[in-house]
C-alpha cells in the first residue's frame, strides 16, 4: 500500500486538526505511522509556507505536486490535509517542532524537508523575504545553525552582488575560523596605510578606503549572523 493510500485512510483520524494528529505520534520509530507523520507534517509546512508571501500561486501548487508526486486518485485526500493546515489555528512552528521531535536523531530527513520547501518557494521565480524568513525559522526549530541554513540556502539561491560573502570573497559555508582568518588578510591587504606607504596616488587611496569600508561592513553582517 502506498503512503498516499495510508494517508487517505488516516484522514478520519486527522479530524479537524493536523497538529493534533501529529502530536499523537510520539515514538520516533521506522513504521508506516512515521512515514505518514513525516509526509503530513511536510504537507502542513508546505501549506503554511505557500501563504507566507500572502499569495498561493499555481506554480507553487505544481511544485508541491512535483515534490510529493501525488497520484491523481489521492489528490483529494492530500488537498484536505493541505487546506486543513492552512486553516489550522496552530502556527507553522507547531508542525516544525513535531517533526523536529520525531526525527531528532535523523537530521538529514529534516534537511530534506528544508530542501523540499525551498523547491516550492522557488516555483514562482523568486523566494520572497517572508518566505526566506519562514524557511530560516523552520530550520532553526529543526536545530540547524545559521551557518547550516546558509549552506542549505546556497544550494537553491545564487548570491547577489551585495551578498556579504560575495564581497568578502569567501564561501558562505566556510567555518568561523576561516572567515576570521580571511577577513584579517583582507584588512591587511586593503588597508589604506599600506597604499600610502607604497606611495600610490591619493585617488587610489580613496578607492582603497572605500573598499575597506565595504569589507568591514560585510564582515559585520556575517559576524552578527554567526555571533562572532
KAUR-V528224 format. One record per residue. N is the residue number from 1. SS is DSSP state (H for helix, E for strand, - for the rest). PSI is psi in degrees with one decimal (NA if undefined). Layout:
((N SS PSI) (N SS PSI))
//
This chain:
((1 - 133.6) (2 - 162.6) (3 H -33.7) (4 H -36.2) (5 H -40.4) (6 H -36.5) (7 H -41.1) (8 H -40.4) (9 H -28.4) (10 H -7.2) (11 H -41.9) (12 H -40.3) (13 H -30.0) (14 H -36.4) (15 - -133.3) (16 - 2.6) (17 - 114.3) (18 H -41.8) (19 H -37.3) (20 H -38.4) (21 H -46.6) (22 H -34.0) (23 H -21.7) (24 - -23.7) (25 - 108.9) (26 - -22.7) (27 - 120.6) (28 - 78.2) (29 - 151.4) (30 - 105.4) (31 - 166.9) (32 H -37.9) (33 H -38.1) (34 H -41.0) (35 H -41.8) (36 H -44.0) (37 H -43.7) (38 H -50.5) (39 H -44.8) (40 H -38.7) (41 H -42.2) (42 H -37.2) (43 H -44.7) (44 H -44.1) (45 H -38.2) (46 H -38.9) (47 H -43.4) (48 H -39.2) (49 H -34.6) (50 H -22.9) (51 - -4.6) (52 - -37.4) (53 - 8.9) (54 - -8.5) (55 - 130.9) (56 - 109.1) (57 - 160.8) (58 H -34.9) (59 H -39.2) (60 H -39.4) (61 H -41.4) (62 H -41.4) (63 H -37.0) (64 H -43.4) (65 H -32.6) (66 H -42.5) (67 H -42.9) (68 H -17.4) (69 - 58.8) (70 - 126.0) (71 - 144.9) (72 H -39.4) (73 H -15.5) (74 H 0.7) (75 H -34.8) (76 H -40.0) (77 H -42.4) (78 H -39.4) (79 H -35.6) (80 H -43.3) (81 H -44.6) (82 H -48.5) (83 H -37.9) (84 H -41.4) (85 H -38.7) (86 H -34.5) (87 H -16.7) (88 - 134.1) (89 - -21.5) (90 - 138.7) (91 - 169.0) (92 H -27.9) (93 H -27.3) (94 H -43.8) (95 H -43.7) (96 H -42.0) (97 H -36.8) (98 H -41.9) (99 H -39.7) (100 H -38.0) (101 H -44.9) (102 H -32.4) (103 - 36.3) (104 - -30.9) (105 - 5.5) (106 - 68.8) (107 H -25.8) (108 H -34.1) (109 H -43.2) (110 H -35.2) (111 H -35.9) (112 H -36.7) (113 H -47.1) (114 H -43.2) (115 H -42.1) (116 H -41.9) (117 H -37.0) (118 H -42.0) (119 H -42.7) (120 H -42.5) (121 H -34.9) (122 H -8.8) (123 H -32.9) (124 H 13.3) (125 - -6.6) (126 - 146.1) (127 - 111.0) (128 - 160.9) (129 H -43.3) (130 H -33.9) (131 H -41.3) (132 H -40.6) (133 H -39.1) (134 H -47.8) (135 H -41.8) (136 H -38.2) (137 H -42.7) (138 H -43.7) (139 H -40.0) (140 H -43.0) (141 H -35.5) (142 - -12.2) (143 - 8.7) (144 - 142.3) (145 - 169.5) (146 H -37.1) (147 H -38.0) (148 H -44.1) (149 H -39.6) (150 H -41.4) (151 H -44.9) (152 H -45.0) (153 H -35.5) (154 H -23.2) (155 - -20.2) (156 - -30.1) (157 - 128.6) (158 - 136.2) (159 - 147.6) (160 - 169.7) (161 - -30.4) (162 - 8.0) (163 - 130.6) (164 H -32.4) (165 H -35.1) (166 H -43.3) (167 H -40.6) (168 H -18.3) (169 - 39.5) (170 - 151.4) (171 - 144.8) (172 - -23.5) (173 - 14.3) (174 - 152.3) (175 - 163.8) (176 H -42.5) (177 H -38.9) (178 H -39.0) (179 H -47.3) (180 H -48.1) (181 H -43.2) (182 H -41.5) (183 H -45.0) (184 H -38.5) (185 H -41.9) (186 H -41.3) (187 H -43.9) (188 H -45.9) (189 H -27.4) (190 H 5.5) (191 - 132.3) (192 H -34.3) (193 H -34.6) (194 H -38.0) (195 H -36.9) (196 H -43.2) (197 H -29.6) (198 - -5.2) (199 - 27.6) (200 - 158.3) (201 - 156.1) (202 H -36.9) (203 H -39.2) (204 H -33.0) (205 H -38.1) (206 H -41.5) (207 H -44.0) (208 H -38.8) (209 H -44.0) (210 H -40.9) (211 H -43.3) (212 H -35.8) (213 H -40.7) (214 H -38.7) (215 H -45.5) (216 H -41.7) (217 H -41.6) (218 H -41.9) (219 H -36.6) (220 H -39.7) (221 H -47.6) (222 H -43.8) (223 H -38.1) (224 H -43.2) (225 H -38.4) (226 H -8.9) (227 - 34.3) (228 - NA))
//
